[in-house]
Amino acid sequence: MQKVVDNEDDRFIIEHVWPQTVSDELPEHLHETINENSDRLGNLALMIIEDNAGNQNDPFEKKKAAFDESKFRMLNEIFENDEWTLDHIEDRETRILNVIKSRWPDTVAQEADSAVPTAEDD
């Protein structure tokens, strides 16, 4: 994943809830789904680096135990689940996008308008 924001104090990272690298600990039938969806917005979480030490590629169940006492309410929302599925990712992604749209409606509308192709673009 490309680093977009400069994090000068290096206190925060973006963590994948589903790991970026699928381990053999995960069921085979989930490998393709995880590979195709691990970079989705709903699967990403802002974390304090110290909270994430050594957990990057762990399966959800192991991460849940490590992050149960997170200072970020957003993470508590994730780890209060017993499992992490594609449905959870899609629901969380929708909620995040709704917050973005309500917080910055003018910016979102401008970006959406500039992304729509016009007849002149043909």
C-alpha positions as CSV (number, residue, x, y, z in Angstrom):
1,M,0.0,0.0,0.0
2,Q,1.3,3.4,-0.9
3,K,2.0,5.9,2.0
4,V,0.0,9.0,1.2
5,V,0.3,11.0,4.4
6,D,3.5,12.1,6.0
7,N,3.7,10.8,9.6
8,E,6.5,12.9,11.0
9,D,6.4,11.6,14.5
10,D,6.0,8.0,13.4
11,R,3.4,7.3,16.1
12,F,0.6,6.1,13.8
13,I,0.3,3.4,11.2
14,I,-2.5,2.1,9.0
15,E,-3.1,-1.5,9.9
16,H,-4.9,-4.1,7.8
17,V,-7.5,-6.0,9.9
18,W,-7.4,-8.9,7.5
19,P,-3.7,-9.3,7.0
20,Q,-2.0,-8.2,3.7
21,T,-0.1,-11.5,3.6
22,V,-2.3,-14.6,3.9
23,S,-0.9,-17.1,6.3
24,D,-1.4,-20.9,6.3
25,E,-3.2,-20.5,9.6
26,L,-6.2,-19.1,7.7
27,P,-8.6,-21.5,5.9
28,E,-7.7,-22.1,2.3
29,H,-11.2,-21.0,1.1
30,L,-10.6,-17.5,2.5
31,H,-7.2,-16.8,0.8
32,E,-8.6,-15.4,-2.5
33,T,-11.2,-13.3,-0.7
34,I,-8.7,-11.8,1.7
35,N,-6.2,-11.1,-1.1
36,E,-8.8,-9.3,-3.1
37,N,-10.2,-7.2,-0.2
38,S,-7.4,-6.6,2.3
39,D,-6.7,-3.1,1.0
40,R,-10.3,-1.9,1.1
41,L,-11.0,1.1,3.3
42,G,-13.3,-0.9,5.6
43,N,-10.4,-3.2,6.4
44,L,-7.9,-0.5,7.3
45,A,-7.5,1.0,10.8
46,L,-5.5,3.8,12.2
47,M,-3.3,2.5,15.1
48,I,-0.6,3.6,17.4
49,I,2.6,1.8,16.4
50,E,3.3,0.5,19.9
51,D,-0.1,-1.2,19.9
52,N,0.7,-3.0,16.7
53,A,4.2,-4.4,17.4
54,G,4.5,-7.8,15.8
55,N,0.9,-8.2,14.8
56,Q,0.9,-7.1,11.2
57,N,0.2,-10.4,9.5
58,D,-1.6,-12.2,12.3
59,P,-5.1,-13.6,11.7
60,F,-8.0,-11.6,13.2
61,E,-8.3,-13.8,16.3
62,K,-4.8,-13.0,17.4
63,K,-5.1,-9.3,16.6
64,K,-8.3,-9.1,18.5
65,A,-6.6,-10.3,21.7
66,A,-3.7,-7.8,21.2
67,F,-5.9,-4.8,20.5
68,D,-8.8,-5.4,22.9
69,E,-7.8,-2.4,25.0
70,S,-7.2,0.1,22.2
71,K,-7.4,3.8,22.8
72,F,-9.1,4.3,19.5
73,R,-12.9,3.8,19.6
74,M,-12.8,2.9,15.9
75,L,-10.7,-0.1,16.7
76,N,-13.0,-1.2,19.5
77,E,-15.8,-1.3,16.9
78,I,-13.8,-3.7,14.9
79,F,-12.5,-6.0,17.6
80,E,-15.8,-6.3,19.5
81,N,-16.7,-8.8,16.7
82,D,-16.0,-12.5,17.1
83,E,-14.9,-12.7,13.5
84,W,-14.0,-10.4,10.7
85,T,-15.7,-11.1,7.4
86,L,-16.3,-9.4,4.0
87,D,-19.7,-8.3,5.3
88,H,-18.0,-6.5,8.2
89,I,-15.6,-4.8,5.8
90,E,-18.3,-3.6,3.5
91,D,-20.5,-2.3,6.4
92,R,-17.6,-0.5,8.0
93,E,-16.5,1.0,4.6
94,T,-20.1,2.3,4.1
95,R,-20.0,3.9,7.6
96,I,-16.6,5.5,7.0
97,L,-17.7,6.9,3.6
98,N,-20.9,8.3,5.1
99,V,-18.9,10.1,7.8
100,I,-16.6,11.5,5.1
101,K,-19.6,12.7,3.0
102,S,-21.3,14.3,6.0
103,R,-18.1,15.9,7.3
104,W,-16.9,17.3,4.0
105,P,-19.9,17.4,1.7
106,D,-18.7,20.2,-0.6
107,T,-15.3,18.5,-1.2
108,V,-16.9,15.1,-1.9
109,A,-19.4,16.7,-4.3
110,Q,-16.7,18.6,-6.1
111,E,-14.5,15.4,-6.5
112,A,-17.5,13.4,-7.7
113,D,-18.4,16.1,-10.3
114,S,-14.8,16.2,-11.6
115,A,-14.7,12.4,-11.8
116,V,-17.8,12.1,-14.0
117,P,-16.9,11.9,-17.7
118,T,-18.5,14.4,-20.0
119,A,-19.2,14.3,-23.8
120,E,-16.1,16.4,-24.2
121,D,-13.9,13.6,-22.7
122,D,-14.7,11.2,-25.5
